[in-house]
Amino acid sequence: MAMLRHRRRSLARIQASLIYSVRSLADAVYRDELNLMSRGDRDLRLVYALTRHHPIDWSGHRGRITASLLAENSFLPEQNPMFFICGPTGFVETVSSMLVKLGFSPLTIRTERFGPTGA
């Protein structure tokens, strides 16, 4: 969230895409602020991946993040975009692996893990 807030305050309009995997819209932290940001910024793409519960009229992504969802909502590998992935270790590893398989350089993927370490 801090990166998106900083981006909003900066003069440079760098394109950004956020894929937010969450159980339901009600569980989405900062949802109102994110929706407001994306509505007012044509260079910011916001995609929710609802893994458990979705509104009856939901037309967005249902289920976990997939390689096709990443491909549809990421920039081209030739553009050398940076990725920031945050979540439980298994999620971070899965999404990172998908990005590499899609042709993105591992050097462009930054991660932050939380939750049990398994130790």
OpenMM code with the backbone's topology and positions (N, CA, C; nanometers):
from openmm import Vec3, app, unit

residues = "MET ALA MET LEU ARG HIS ARG ARG ARG SER LEU ALA ARG ILE GLN ALA SER LEU ILE TYR SER VAL ARG SER LEU ALA ASP ALA VAL TYR ARG ASP GLU LEU ASN LEU MET SER ARG GLY ASP ARG ASP LEU ARG LEU VAL TYR ALA LEU THR ARG HIS HIS PRO ILE ASP TRP SER GLY HIS ARG GLY ARG ILE THR ALA SER LEU LEU ALA GLU ASN SER PHE LEU PRO GLU GLN ASN PRO MET PHE PHE ILE CYS GLY PRO THR GLY PHE VAL GLU THR VAL SER SER MET LEU VAL LYS LEU GLY PHE SER PRO LEU THR ILE ARG THR GLU ARG PHE GLY PRO THR GLY ALA".split()
positions = [
    Vec3(0.0825, -0.1185, 0.0000),
    Vec3(0.0000, 0.0000, 0.0000),
    Vec3(0.0871, 0.1250, 0.0000),
    Vec3(0.1975, 0.1164, 0.0751),
    Vec3(0.2871, 0.2320, 0.0822),
    Vec3(0.3426, 0.2671, -0.0557),
    Vec3(0.3749, 0.1663, -0.1363),
    Vec3(0.4282, 0.1932, -0.2705),
    Vec3(0.3239, 0.2613, -0.3581),
    Vec3(0.1996, 0.2173, -0.3483),
    Vec3(0.0938, 0.2789, -0.4289),
    Vec3(0.0643, 0.4210, -0.3824),
    Vec3(0.0684, 0.4443, -0.2533),
    Vec3(0.0481, 0.5804, -0.2029),
    Vec3(0.1613, 0.6721, -0.2477),
    Vec3(0.2833, 0.6218, -0.2420),
    Vec3(0.3984, 0.7012, -0.2881),
    Vec3(0.3849, 0.7304, -0.4381),
    Vec3(0.3464, 0.6296, -0.5145),
    Vec3(0.3272, 0.6466, -0.6587),
    Vec3(0.2224, 0.7541, -0.6863),
    Vec3(0.1140, 0.7537, -0.6096),
    Vec3(0.0069, 0.8520, -0.6289),
    Vec3(0.0563, 0.9942, -0.6023),
    Vec3(0.1426, 1.0093, -0.5015),
    Vec3(0.1939, 1.1428, -0.4672),
    Vec3(0.3027, 1.1925, -0.5618),
    Vec3(0.3677, 1.1019, -0.6324),
    Vec3(0.4783, 1.1417, -0.7195),
    Vec3(0.4249, 1.2059, -0.8473),
    Vec3(0.5088, 1.2828, -0.9106),
    Vec3(0.4703, 1.3484, -1.0355),
    Vec3(0.4748, 1.2515, -1.1525),
    Vec3(0.5653, 1.1555, -1.1493),
    Vec3(0.5777, 1.0578, -1.2574),
    Vec3(0.4622, 0.9591, -1.2505),
    Vec3(0.4018, 0.9308, -1.3631),
    Vec3(0.2918, 0.8354, -1.3689),
    Vec3(0.3439, 0.7043, -1.4266),
    Vec3(0.3955, 0.6217, -1.3396),
    Vec3(0.4456, 0.4912, -1.3787),
    Vec3(0.3278, 0.3948, -1.3819),
    Vec3(0.3178, 0.3178, -1.4894),
    Vec3(0.2103, 0.2207, -1.4979),
    Vec3(0.2289, 0.1143, -1.3905),
    Vec3(0.1181, 0.0695, -1.3336),
    Vec3(0.1222, -0.0313, -1.2289),
    Vec3(0.0003, -0.1213, -1.2404),
    Vec3(0.0193, -0.2445, -1.1971),
    Vec3(-0.0888, -0.3421, -1.1957),
    Vec3(-0.0842, -0.4133, -1.0614),
    Vec3(-0.1981, -0.4179, -0.9925),
    Vec3(-0.2072, -0.4865, -0.8648),
    Vec3(-0.3087, -0.5990, -0.8780),
    Vec3(-0.2623, -0.7206, -0.8546),
    Vec3(-0.3522, -0.8351, -0.8470),
    Vec3(-0.3620, -0.8691, -0.6994),
    Vec3(-0.4798, -0.8533, -0.6448),
    Vec3(-0.5035, -0.8690, -0.5017),
    Vec3(-0.5828, -0.9971, -0.4789),
    Vec3(-0.5158, -1.0994, -0.4292),
    Vec3(-0.5805, -1.2260, -0.3988),
    Vec3(-0.6326, -1.2207, -0.2556),
    Vec3(-0.7638, -1.2423, -0.2423),
    Vec3(-0.8282, -1.2300, -0.1116),
    Vec3(-0.9506, -1.3211, -0.1092),
    Vec3(-0.9861, -1.3697, 0.0083),
    Vec3(-1.0986, -1.4632, 0.0194),
    Vec3(-1.2290, -1.4023, -0.0309),
    Vec3(-1.2571, -1.2797, 0.0091),
    Vec3(-1.3800, -1.2117, -0.0325),
    Vec3(-1.3536, -1.0623, -0.0356),
    Vec3(-1.4410, -0.9872, -0.1001),
    Vec3(-1.4245, -0.8417, -0.1021),
    Vec3(-1.4272, -0.7838, 0.0383),
    Vec3(-1.5064, -0.8423, 0.1244),
    Vec3(-1.5148, -0.7941, 0.2629),
    Vec3(-1.3815, -0.8089, 0.3362),
    Vec3(-1.2989, -0.9036, 0.2934),
    Vec3(-1.1678, -0.9260, 0.3557),
    Vec3(-1.0579, -0.8387, 0.2984),
    Vec3(-1.0854, -0.7639, 0.1942),
    Vec3(-0.9834, -0.6834, 0.1266),
    Vec3(-0.9477, -0.5608, 0.2103),
    Vec3(-0.8278, -0.5594, 0.2620),
    Vec3(-0.7778, -0.4458, 0.3397),
    Vec3(-0.7527, -0.3298, 0.2431),
    Vec3(-0.7901, -0.2095, 0.2820),
    Vec3(-0.7745, -0.0879, 0.2014),
    Vec3(-0.8600, -0.0889, 0.0739),
    Vec3(-0.9632, -0.1701, 0.0703),
    Vec3(-1.0440, -0.1829, -0.0512),
    Vec3(-1.0982, -0.0498, -0.1014),
    Vec3(-1.1560, 0.0299, -0.0125),
    Vec3(-1.2125, 0.1582, -0.0566),
    Vec3(-1.1044, 0.2492, -0.1144),
    Vec3(-0.9906, 0.2555, -0.0474),
    Vec3(-0.8815, 0.3406, -0.0952),
    Vec3(-0.8264, 0.2897, -0.2287),
    Vec3(-0.8113, 0.1589, -0.2417),
    Vec3(-0.7617, 0.1021, -0.3674),
    Vec3(-0.8591, 0.1278, -0.4818),
    Vec3(-0.9874, 0.1086, -0.4564),
    Vec3(-1.0875, 0.1341, -0.5603),
    Vec3(-1.0862, 0.2802, -0.6028),
    Vec3(-1.0756, 0.3703, -0.5072),
    Vec3(-1.0696, 0.5129, -0.5384),
    Vec3(-0.9445, 0.5452, -0.6202),
    Vec3(-0.8317, 0.4887, -0.5796),
    Vec3(-0.7069, 0.5096, -0.6546),
    Vec3(-0.7210, 0.4641, -0.7994),
    Vec3(-0.7743, 0.3439, -0.8181),
    Vec3(-0.7801, 0.2881, -0.9534),
    Vec3(-0.8815, 0.3616, -1.0411),
    Vec3(-0.9893, 0.4098, -0.9813),
    Vec3(-1.0881, 0.4849, -1.0605),
    Vec3(-1.0312, 0.6168, -1.1103),
    Vec3(-0.9447, 0.6775, -1.0327),
    Vec3(-0.8909, 0.8073, -1.0704),
    Vec3(-0.7569, 0.8023, -1.1414),
    Vec3(-0.7115, 0.6837, -1.1804),
    Vec3(-0.5779, 0.6706, -1.2376),
    Vec3(-0.5801, 0.5678, -1.3505),
    Vec3(-0.5769, 0.6164, -1.4730),
    Vec3(-0.5841, 0.5245, -1.5874),
    Vec3(-0.4593, 0.4393, -1.6027),
    Vec3(-0.3515, 0.4730, -1.5319),
    Vec3(-0.2275, 0.3953, -1.5386),
    Vec3(-0.2163, 0.2916, -1.4277),
    Vec3(-0.3222, 0.2775, -1.3481),
    Vec3(-0.3234, 0.1779, -1.2416),
    Vec3(-0.4333, 0.0756, -1.2696),
    Vec3(-0.3933, -0.0486, -1.2810),
    Vec3(-0.4879, -0.1578, -1.3023),
    Vec3(-0.5026, -0.2331, -1.1709),
    Vec3(-0.6250, -0.2497, -1.1249),
    Vec3(-0.6545, -0.3213, -1.0012),
    Vec3(-0.7420, -0.4417, -1.0342),
    Vec3(-0.6939, -0.5602, -0.9967),
    Vec3(-0.7662, -0.6842, -1.0232),
    Vec3(-0.7788, -0.7604, -0.8920),
    Vec3(-0.9014, -0.7960, -0.8569),
    Vec3(-0.9239, -0.8796, -0.7394),
    Vec3(-0.9376, -1.0248, -0.7852),
    Vec3(-0.8715, -1.1145, -0.7133),
    Vec3(-0.8882, -1.2586, -0.7330),
    Vec3(-0.9554, -1.3097, -0.6062),
    Vec3(-1.0853, -1.3337, -0.6142),
    Vec3(-1.1615, -1.3762, -0.4966),
    Vec3(-1.1584, -1.5286, -0.4862),
    Vec3(-1.0974, -1.5775, -0.3787),
    Vec3(-1.0726, -1.7212, -0.3678),
    Vec3(-1.1862, -1.8003, -0.3036),
    Vec3(-1.2733, -1.7361, -0.2271),
    Vec3(-1.3781, -1.8130, -0.1579),
    Vec3(-1.5189, -1.7618, -0.1861),
    Vec3(-1.5440, -1.6358, -0.1532),
    Vec3(-1.6794, -1.5811, -0.1652),
    Vec3(-1.6771, -1.4620, -0.2604),
    Vec3(-1.7766, -1.4550, -0.3454),
    Vec3(-1.7875, -1.3431, -0.4385),
    Vec3(-1.9349, -1.3032, -0.4507),
    Vec3(-1.9581, -1.1761, -0.4811),
    Vec3(-2.0966, -1.1323, -0.5004),
    Vec3(-2.1623, -1.2114, -0.6138),
    Vec3(-2.2925, -1.2247, -0.6082),
    Vec3(-2.3668, -1.3000, -0.7106),
    Vec3(-2.3389, -1.2461, -0.8500),
    Vec3(-2.3290, -1.1150, -0.8620),
    Vec3(-2.3079, -1.0534, -0.9932),
    Vec3(-2.1590, -1.0323, -1.0252),
    Vec3(-2.0703, -1.0993, -0.9552),
    Vec3(-1.9260, -1.0808, -0.9723),
    Vec3(-1.8812, -1.1280, -1.1105),
    Vec3(-1.8164, -1.0397, -1.1848),
    Vec3(-1.7662, -1.0753, -1.3179),
    Vec3(-1.6131, -1.0830, -1.3200),
    Vec3(-1.5514, -1.0569, -1.2046),
    Vec3(-1.4063, -1.0621, -1.1964),
    Vec3(-1.3555, -1.2041, -1.1786),
    Vec3(-1.2272, -1.2152, -1.1487),
    Vec3(-1.1622, -1.3460, -1.1354),
    Vec3(-1.2135, -1.4187, -1.0114),
    Vec3(-1.2415, -1.5470, -1.0283),
    Vec3(-1.2837, -1.6341, -0.9183),
    Vec3(-1.1763, -1.7401, -0.9003),
    Vec3(-1.1280, -1.7542, -0.7785),
    Vec3(-1.0276, -1.8557, -0.7510),
    Vec3(-0.8898, -1.7958, -0.7298),
    Vec3(-0.7947, -1.8848, -0.7162),
    Vec3(-0.6570, -1.8431, -0.6906),
    Vec3(-0.5949, -1.7814, -0.8143),
    Vec3(-0.4836, -1.7146, -0.7939),
    Vec3(-0.4098, -1.6552, -0.9049),
    Vec3(-0.3580, -1.7674, -0.9942),
    Vec3(-0.3763, -1.7506, -1.1236),
    Vec3(-0.3314, -1.8480, -1.2224),
    Vec3(-0.2301, -1.7827, -1.3165),
    Vec3(-0.1610, -1.8665, -1.3917),
    Vec3(-0.0658, -1.8140, -1.4900),
    Vec3(-0.1377, -1.7277, -1.5936),
    Vec3(-0.2565, -1.7686, -1.6341),
    Vec3(-0.3290, -1.6887, -1.7336),
    Vec3(-0.3717, -1.5536, -1.6767),
    Vec3(-0.4105, -1.5497, -1.5501),
    Vec3(-0.4453, -1.4211, -1.4876),
    Vec3(-0.3229, -1.3298, -1.4830),
    Vec3(-0.2080, -1.3865, -1.4489),
    Vec3(-0.0848, -1.3081, -1.4473),
    Vec3(-0.0506, -1.2568, -1.5874),
    Vec3(-0.0598, -1.3435, -1.6859),
    Vec3(-0.0265, -1.3047, -1.8231),
    Vec3(-0.1187, -1.1936, -1.8737),
    Vec3(-0.2470, -1.2033, -1.8406),
    Vec3(-0.3444, -1.1038, -1.8865),
    Vec3(-0.3276, -0.9683, -1.8188),
    Vec3(-0.2683, -0.9658, -1.6992),
    Vec3(-0.2640, -0.8420, -1.6210),
    Vec3(-0.1233, -0.7939, -1.5887),
    Vec3(-0.0245, -0.8516, -1.6545),
    Vec3(0.1137, -0.8077, -1.6362),
    Vec3(0.1599, -0.7382, -1.7632),
    Vec3(0.2686, -0.6695, -1.7521),
    Vec3(0.3291, -0.6088, -1.8687),
    Vec3(0.4084, -0.7160, -1.9420),
    Vec3(0.4529, -0.6890, -2.0602),
    Vec3(0.5284, -0.7867, -2.1382),
    Vec3(0.6674, -0.8076, -2.0788),
    Vec3(0.7212, -0.9291, -2.0891),
    Vec3(0.8564, -0.9531, -2.0383),
    Vec3(0.9602, -0.8570, -2.0990),
    Vec3(0.9407, -0.8193, -2.2252),
    Vec3(1.0335, -0.7272, -2.2916),
    Vec3(1.0358, -0.5885, -2.2257),
    Vec3(0.9302, -0.5543, -2.1545),
    Vec3(0.9237, -0.4260, -2.0850),
    Vec3(1.0003, -0.4296, -1.9533),
    Vec3(1.0456, -0.5484, -1.9144),
    Vec3(1.1253, -0.5674, -1.7932),
    Vec3(1.0585, -0.5076, -1.6683),
    Vec3(0.9316, -0.5434, -1.6434),
    Vec3(0.8635, -0.4869, -1.5263),
    Vec3(0.9177, -0.5457, -1.3963),
    Vec3(0.8984, -0.4730, -1.2889),
    Vec3(0.9327, -0.5220, -1.1554),
    Vec3(0.8076, -0.5818, -1.0933),
    Vec3(0.8253, -0.6894, -1.0184),
    Vec3(0.7158, -0.7549, -0.9476),
    Vec3(0.7442, -0.7530, -0.7984),
    Vec3(0.6427, -0.7249, -0.7212),
    Vec3(0.6518, -0.7287, -0.5757),
    Vec3(0.5417, -0.8224, -0.5287),
    Vec3(0.5811, -0.9340, -0.4705),
    Vec3(0.4861, -1.0357, -0.4283),
    Vec3(0.4936, -1.0486, -0.2773),
    Vec3(0.3787, -1.0392, -0.2122),
    Vec3(0.3740, -1.0466, -0.0674),
    Vec3(0.2661, -1.1449, -0.0264),
    Vec3(0.2999, -1.2329, 0.0690),
    Vec3(0.2014, -1.3280, 0.1185),
    Vec3(0.2689, -1.4436, 0.1880),
    Vec3(0.1911, -1.5472, 0.2191),
    Vec3(0.2490, -1.6670, 0.2797),
    Vec3(0.3517, -1.7295, 0.1848),
    Vec3(0.4469, -1.8010, 0.2409),
    Vec3(0.5565, -1.8573, 0.1626),
    Vec3(0.5088, -1.9381, 0.0422),
    Vec3(0.4129, -2.0271, 0.0614),
    Vec3(0.3645, -2.1088, -0.0496),
    Vec3(0.3081, -2.0255, -0.1631),
    Vec3(0.2316, -1.9230, -0.1297),
    Vec3(0.1750, -1.8319, -0.2296),
    Vec3(0.2854, -1.7609, -0.3053),
    Vec3(0.3809, -1.7061, -0.2314),
    Vec3(0.4916, -1.6312, -0.2928),
    Vec3(0.5704, -1.7206, -0.3880),
    Vec3(0.6012, -1.8421, -0.3452),
    Vec3(0.6772, -1.9350, -0.4301),
    Vec3(0.5990, -1.9723, -0.5558),
    Vec3(0.4703, -1.9981, -0.5399),
    Vec3(0.3868, -2.0368, -0.6542),
    Vec3(0.3786, -1.9248, -0.7568),
    Vec3(0.3488, -1.8039, -0.7120),
    Vec3(0.3345, -1.6915, -0.8051),
    Vec3(0.4696, -1.6589, -0.8696),
    Vec3(0.5770, -1.6621, -0.7924),
    Vec3(0.7100, -1.6360, -0.8483),
    Vec3(0.7430, -1.7368, -0.9581),
    Vec3(0.7163, -1.8644, -0.9327),
    Vec3(0.7428, -1.9693, -1.0322),
    Vec3(0.6608, -1.9479, -1.1591),
    Vec3(0.5348, -1.9091, -1.1428),
    Vec3(0.4503, -1.8832, -1.2598),
    Vec3(0.5087, -1.7702, -1.3445),
    Vec3(0.5540, -1.6642, -1.2782),
    Vec3(0.6107, -1.5511, -1.3523),
    Vec3(0.7351, -1.5918, -1.4302),
    Vec3(0.8214, -1.6711, -1.3689),
    Vec3(0.9417, -1.7179, -1.4380),
    Vec3(0.9036, -1.8042, -1.5581),
    Vec3(0.8048, -1.8916, -1.5413),
    Vec3(0.7590, -1.9753, -1.6525),
    Vec3(0.6972, -1.8923, -1.7644),
    Vec3(0.6431, -1.7755, -1.7296),
    Vec3(0.5865, -1.6856, -1.8314),
    Vec3(0.6948, -1.6043, -1.9037),
    Vec3(0.8196, -1.6191, -1.8606),
    Vec3(0.9299, -1.5523, -1.9296),
    Vec3(0.9862, -1.4302, -1.8606),
    Vec3(0.9440, -1.4032, -1.7382),
    Vec3(0.9971, -1.2883, -1.6656),
    Vec3(1.1253, -1.3279, -1.5935),
    Vec3(1.2187, -1.2370, -1.5880),
    Vec3(1.3465, -1.2625, -1.5229),
    Vec3(1.3281, -1.2735, -1.3715),
    Vec3(1.3890, -1.3739, -1.3093),
    Vec3(1.3827, -1.3831, -1.1635),
    Vec3(1.4415, -1.2597, -1.0944),
    Vec3(1.5294, -1.1891, -1.1641),
    Vec3(1.5909, -1.0691, -1.1065),
    Vec3(1.4921, -0.9536, -1.0929),
    Vec3(1.3763, -0.9647, -1.1570),
    Vec3(1.2753, -0.8578, -1.1491),
    Vec3(1.1677, -0.8885, -1.0453),
    Vec3(1.1836, -0.9989, -0.9745),
    Vec3(1.0813, -1.0426, -0.8783),
    Vec3(1.1324, -1.0210, -0.7360),
    Vec3(1.0611, -0.9377, -0.6615),
    Vec3(1.0929, -0.9121, -0.5204),
    Vec3(0.9827, -0.9744, -0.4365),
    Vec3(1.0201, -1.0331, -0.3244),
    Vec3(0.9207, -1.1033, -0.2438),
    Vec3(0.9285, -1.0639, -0.0973),
    Vec3(0.8141, -1.0777, -0.0330),
    Vec3(0.8035, -1.0606, 0.1122),
    Vec3(0.7102, -1.1695, 0.1616),
    Vec3(0.7601, -1.2511, 0.2515),
    Vec3(0.6828, -1.3644, 0.3024),
    Vec3(0.6396, -1.3385, 0.4456),
    Vec3(0.5243, -1.3941, 0.4815),
    Vec3(0.4820, -1.3895, 0.6204),
    Vec3(0.4113, -1.5192, 0.6546),
    Vec3(0.3958, -1.5447, 0.7826),
    Vec3(0.3298, -1.6656, 0.8283),
    Vec3(0.4305, -1.7656, 0.8797),
    Vec3(0.3859, -1.8872, 0.9061),
    Vec3(0.4750, -1.9904, 0.9615),
    Vec3(0.5917, -2.0204, 0.8678),
    Vec3(0.7049, -2.0481, 0.9254),
    Vec3(0.8245, -2.0783, 0.8469),
    Vec3(0.8412, -2.2270, 0.8250),
    Vec3(0.7687, -2.3071, 0.8983),
    Vec3(0.7805, -2.4510, 0.8855),
    Vec3(0.8889, -2.5078, 0.9755),
    Vec3(0.9567, -2.4206, 1.0498),
    Vec3(1.0668, -2.4660, 1.1363),
    Vec3(1.0147, -2.5107, 1.2714),
] * unit.nanometer
topology = app.Topology()
chain = topology.addChain("A")
for resn in residues:
    res = topology.addResidue(resn, chain)
    for name in ("N", "CA", "C"):
        topology.addAtom(name, app.Element.getBySymbol(name[0]), res)
